[in-house]
Structures are given as C-alpha cells and as structure tokens.
Amino acid sequence: MFKKLLLYGFTSLGMFTSMSAIAQGQPCGASEHLKKLYAENPQLKLDRELLMNKYLEVREEANGKKRQLIIIPVVFHIMHQYGPENISDAQVEQEMVILNEDFRKLNADTSQTVPIFKPIAGDAEIEFRLARLDPYGNCTNGIEHIYTHLTDNGDDFSKLSQWNRSEYLNIWVVKSFEEPGLLGYSFYPTATVGGGFFRDGVIMLHSQIGTTGTAVGADGRTLTHEIGHYLGLSHTWGDNNDPEIACGDDDVLDTPITKGHFGVCPLNDKDCDTNIVENVQNFMEYSQCSTMFTEDQATFMHNVLLQETSGRNNLYTEANLTLTGVDQDPAPTCIPVADFSSDKRMVCVGDQVNFDDASWRATVTNYAWSFPGGTPATSTAANPTVVYNQDGYYSVSLIVSNANGSDTMDFPNMIYASANWPEFTGPYNEDFESGSAGWWHTQNPENNWAQFQLINGAGRGNSRGFKLNNYKDVSNAAAFTDDWFYYDRLGNSKDYLISPSYNLSNTSNVSVSFDYSYGTKATTLVDVTEQVKVYTSRDCGQTWQLRSNATLADEEIISAGYVGNNDFAPTLDAEWKTQTFTYATTAQDSKLRFRFEFIASDKSSNFYFDNFNISGTLSIDENGESLGVSIAPNPVAAGSEIAVQVNGSSENMELQVVDINGALISVTQVAASNGTQTVLIPMNVAKGCYFVNAVKGTMRSTNRVIVF
C-alpha cells in the first residue's frame, strides 16, 4: 500500500442527506466487466499496473505545478424505442452542467465537504463540451437519437454508432441493463486497447442523466463516477465492486484506506484504521454524499490523458478541438433530423392514429406532414391525429425545417387500416399456396436485415411458406464491414407475422395449429433464449393479448437440432414440428387476428412458418331467424342470383359472401328500412358450398348456400 494521509481530530458534522443515485441498486458495473476481460486477456491487468506506476512518476514531476485546463469533446447516443428512454436534449444538457461543476469543483455542495478533506479537494481542471461537428464534419449538437432494440438489456454490444474514441468521449444512454440494478459502467482506458476499442466510453441508464425528465429523484452524479473510471480511477476501496467487505486501497496517494460505503454516509468512519478518517464523500464512493475528487485523483486523471492508451492524449489537442467543433463560439445552429412514431401501426377503419414528432439535432420551426388517404391529408402540427376511412396500407412522410434547412423522413406502408368486416370465416386452413397468403402482414420494426418473407420452397414439403431470415454472412468483409457484431447484437430483436382477420364468433371448440422449423446455433440449452409468442387481437391489431398456452421456448422451439452458423433451410419433414393450442371463442371474435412474435437471441438461426389452421365446429343459423334473413333459391345455379329477403330494421346491415375456406367474395350493404327489402346478390362463383353472413351491429347470422 502507498503512503496515506493520516487525518486526525475529525469532528462529525452528521450525515449529508442528499440521495446519491450512485448508491442505489448495484450502481457501477465496471469491476464485474473488468473481471471478465482480465480473465480473457491477463495482459490488460498488467497494462493497468503500468499505468499506475506512470502516475507516480508524473506526480513527482507535477509536484507544485498548476494543471492545465483540458477540454474533452462529448457525444451522447440516446438508444430508444420511442419510449421515456428517448430523453430530451434538455435533460442531457443539464447533466453536462452537473458534470462540469463536479470536475471543476464548482458544485454547490462543496460547502458540505467535511473540513478535514477541504484542503485536498481538487479542481480536476477538466471540462466537457458537447461536440459541434460529427466525424464527417457535419453540424451536430453532440446528441444523436437511435431507434434500436439494444436499448433493452444494455451491454458492450449495445454501443452502436461509436464515434472515433480518440476524438470523442462516447456516452450511450439505454432503457435497461442486462444486469439488474445496474446504473452505468465504463472501462479503464487500458481495458479497451486493440480489438476492445468498441467498448470504450460510458453506458448509462436514462434515469441517471441529469435530475429532470426521467431522472427526477436522481442527482446526476452517476456519470461523474463513471467518467472517473473512464479516466482510470478505481473505487476508493480498490479494484472491485464489493464495498463494505474488506479494507482496500485505490493506489492514489491522498485517498485514505477504506472499506467503502454503500448507500450510507458515516462522515467520521475510521473502520480500517483508527487514525485514518475515510473519504466517504469521494465521487468514486458508493455513499449518499459524494462531493469531491482529491488533488491526487485529479493528477491521476491528467496522467491518463497524457498517455496514448486508447487515444486519450488526442482528445484535448487543439487540432481535435477544431475537428470536433468544440472551439466554436457560439455553437452553430444545425438542420434538424426528421423522425417520428405513431401510437398504432394497425387500426380499424375510422379509428384515430396519433403521430408523435421525435425529430432531433436542432429545434424544428416548421412541420409538413403528408398522410395520403388520411384525414387530414396534411398537417403542420408537431403531433397530429389522423383518421383513415378506407381499408388498406398508408404511407406517411414528415418534412422538418428551420432557418438552416430541412430534412425528410418517409415511412412507406406505415399504417394498415382494417375493413369493418372479417377477411375470412373460420374454420380456416392457410397453406400459403394461393392468393390468400397475400392477406398476411409482416412487421420489421427496425427495418433491418432480419424479417419475415413469403418464399417459394420455404414451407413444409418445399411448398410456399414464411421465412424469417436471421442469417448473415459477416465474414464477407466487402459487404458487412459495418456490421461485424451482427450476431452479438441480434438478441432481443423482434419480428412479427400477422394473420388476416377471421370471423370465429360462430365457431366453437376451436383449435389453432401451425407448422414451424427451427434450428439453433447454441451448443448448450442455457443459451437457447429465443422465443415465439402468439397473440390475438379483436380490435384490428390495435391491442394484443398474449396466448400463454401457445408460446414456444427453450428446447420446445428447436425442431431441427444444432445447425451451426449456416443459412439453415429444412430439407426433411423430420425437421418440422406442429404447435397446437386451443382458443375459447366468444361473440366478440368476429374479426380476430393472430400475431406471431419471434424474439431472437444472439444464437438465432432462420425460422420457418407454414400451414396455419383453425379447426372447430361452425354453428349455422340455417333459417336466418335471429336477424330476419331468408335466401332463395337455395341451391342456386352458378352465375345466377340469390334473393336475400331482409326484414325491416332501424340499423344498417351487411351481407358477406364467403367460400368454404373463409375467403371473402363479396360485401353488400343494406340500408335501414321500415319495410322488408329484397337484395339480389350475383353468385358468379364455381360450384360448391358458400356462406352468407348477415351482420347487424354486434349481431350475426350465417346461412349456407349450395351452388350447382
């Protein structure tokens, strides 16, 4: 252990009660991640020790000399799925104020630093500025917003879009971490050399950025702590994540020996040595009352910034300050980047869709929305509401602008509006060989490589079926140099296959089945974390209910065994399985949809889907008595007409003709009338059995018609 300052005559001032976010949960994951890296590459630990020795040399050389102010360019990458984790720029800017106050010893709570430590409380002479030019020389405000599933279960591979780490300090903000309770982490610069470059920077929970927005109740100090790690500092009790276990040392000369403190603030603590008061208020503590770095911690961080390790010595050079634009004053005004989301992707005809502006990089002064087929068809509001009165797919576009220019985002076929009648009637069988397969919908939220596609030869027995292509040849450097970590970032991505709507209100004893084929790249069952979940919707896909009896998970999802890292395709019937589940129908199931959600893992292979079947007993109101409907002639000759007699009613009625597979042939509207009406419906169909559904409000009757 190095020589320590001995602190005597301490008088307790009581516990500082401000609640530090650093002390909640398991706040800092740096040590645990380092353990894994050191196990993989012991040289990294030796590099760390060399850096510590270099600090001692620099400390002697710097003794009595004033440190020079260092400016570090910063970029925040906000990883989100249009939820609260997509924090505002104002929340980031507030965190920058806190950060600079802490590193310059300008934080107001320095007044509460205990007197014995005030003489060694250090101004680190480090300032952080949001970048004003991106790596391509384009205008930026130093904050980018990225839509990605990687905001869930954050880890090293969630660090998308890293800007050159020798030019910028990268900070990623996520919704949640893979490790429960974690608030953030960063690596020492010696742990990110060579191939570990992609790990360099800080990754943070969104609720720990600033003290406003999603961070109400936090104090913004977690990032101060993590940047301390980024600049080489360990916890005050040593290079581990176990405070209050054993006395330890951080090898910085003026930080007293300590066991560390978790969520408490005993300002007169002398547990490790009765002659030494512990620096509970240090930013590298887990206490509730951090207010300071020490002078030697400041020297240590400056030493790290002098080294070539992980490019730290380039960050603050005049050339880099110009390259990143942080020497510009005032900051330039950029052109905004257009971005938006909607609260629904599928609706019933006539229902509202709410659109939310998510544009970033600069303040927007003008909005120009385009909603072809919608009402309204255009809007200049930031967050408009639109109604679609006819069924079909609808594209959306947004142009945002300010005085410096404009940007456009186009989203083809973003919204699907369902008709107010079912597209098919159950029981029903879909083998994807006919045109009815075109009624199925696919959703690929991130518009990425993996997505469901209807392909010849992808189904059981080399028939047509859906393939979810999770395979990517990342060894092809010419094609995928921007995606080396494809398989490390695949986990938890989601893709959707959605059925047409089925009228099952008159079908009982329903059993639903589908064929699937799936092989895994995992070599142990614990790594098989991918799932297929089945949902149903009664409201045109606006809301979904999970069918827990239909989920495929663990070994159940595997039908073809281990397939390796190949573009797997089933060639044998034995590589297919059939999943079956029951569904209890009600009168509300007149427009029921099924959604199949594939949740990937990093070991995912291709998934195949075929032969969707709804079996059950169709209850038929042969006489149409419930709605006062009668049909003649029946049987009827092909190419002629049937006369449908409808009793008087105060409500409109709809007459639907469907074939035995549930495919919709025609729809006839019947207006409300006091008297009996006769409606003629052409039966230009092939010989066979058909059904006429009469729908009035929530009531329905079904009549069988034989065509000869």
Secondary structure by P-SEA (a helix, b strand, c coil): ccbbbbbcccccccccccccccccccccaaaaaaaaaaaacaaaaaaaaaaaaaaaaaaaaaccccccbbbbbbbbbbbbccccccccaaaaaaaaaaaaaaaacccccccccccccccccccccbbbbcccccccccccccbbbbbcccccccccccccccccccccbbbbbbccccccccccccccccccccccccccbbbbccccccccccccccccaaaaaaaaaaaccccccccccccccbbbbcccccccccccccccccccccccccccccccccccccccccccccaaaaaaaaaaaacccccccccccaaaaaaaccccccbbbbbbbbbbccccccccccbbbbbbbbcccccccbbbbbbcccccccccccbbbbbbccbbbbbbbbbbbccccbbbbbbcccbbbbcccccccccccccccccccccbbbbccccccbbbbbcccccccccbbbbbccccccccccccccccccccccccbbbbbbbcccccccccbbbbbbbbbbbbccccccccccbbbbbbbcccccbbbbcccccccccccccccccccccccccccccbbbbbbbbbbcccccbbbbbbbbbbcccccbbbbcbbbbbbbbbbcccccccccccccccccccbbbbbbbccccbbbbbbbbcccccccbbbbbccccbbbbbbbbccccbbbbbbbbbccccbbbbbbbcc
